């Protein structure tokens, strides 16, 4: 019989993957930035704060082409996922950016870079 893989929520730190909207892209800030309508606003925009807090990034762009379709379907964060957070940058402008380091799905370890 096929081996079952735990859902991302079964992995420590990935509980948000069951409640937030999955945004496919690249890790770190680029895809979080695109989640809001008014990046670099000088005052907080409540609608942007809600939009930013409702997404996480799953790095399909970082997955080898041959594995991409299966990875998109699985959504197991084995290449790492990051929540987005609404905060200010060094210039006191409001932005949506990646919150902390990526959390990697289990049971797979983080990918090894060569």
JOMOUR-V769342 format. One record per residue. N is the residue number from 0. RES is the residue in three letters. SS is DSSP state (H for helix, E for strand, C for the rest). Layout:
N/RES/SS
N/RES/SS
This chain:
0/UNK/C
1/UNK/C
2/UNK/C
3/UNK/C
4/UNK/C
5/UNK/C
6/UNK/C
7/UNK/H
8/UNK/H
9/UNK/H
10/UNK/C
11/UNK/C
12/UNK/C
13/UNK/C
14/UNK/H
15/UNK/H
16/UNK/H
17/UNK/H
18/UNK/C
19/UNK/C
20/UNK/E
21/UNK/E
22/UNK/E
23/UNK/E
24/UNK/C
25/UNK/C
26/UNK/C
27/UNK/C
28/UNK/H
29/UNK/H
30/UNK/H
31/UNK/H
32/UNK/H
33/UNK/C
34/UNK/C
35/UNK/C
36/UNK/C
37/UNK/C
38/UNK/C
39/UNK/C
40/UNK/E
41/UNK/C
42/UNK/C
43/UNK/C
44/UNK/C
45/UNK/H
46/UNK/H
47/UNK/H
48/UNK/H
49/UNK/H
50/UNK/H
51/UNK/H
52/UNK/H
53/UNK/C
54/UNK/E
55/UNK/E
56/UNK/E
57/UNK/E
58/UNK/C
59/UNK/H
60/UNK/H
61/UNK/H
62/UNK/C
63/UNK/C
64/UNK/H
65/UNK/H
66/UNK/H
67/UNK/H
68/UNK/H
69/UNK/H
70/UNK/H
71/UNK/H
72/UNK/H
73/UNK/H
74/UNK/C
75/UNK/C
76/UNK/C
77/UNK/C
78/UNK/C
79/UNK/C
80/UNK/E
81/UNK/E
82/UNK/E
83/UNK/E
84/UNK/E
85/UNK/E
86/UNK/E
87/UNK/E
88/UNK/C
89/UNK/C
90/UNK/C
91/UNK/C
92/UNK/C
93/UNK/E
94/UNK/E
95/UNK/E
96/UNK/E
97/UNK/E
98/UNK/C
99/UNK/C
100/UNK/C
101/UNK/C
102/UNK/E
103/UNK/C
104/UNK/C
105/UNK/C
106/UNK/C
107/UNK/C
108/UNK/C
109/UNK/C
110/UNK/C
111/UNK/C
112/UNK/C
113/UNK/C
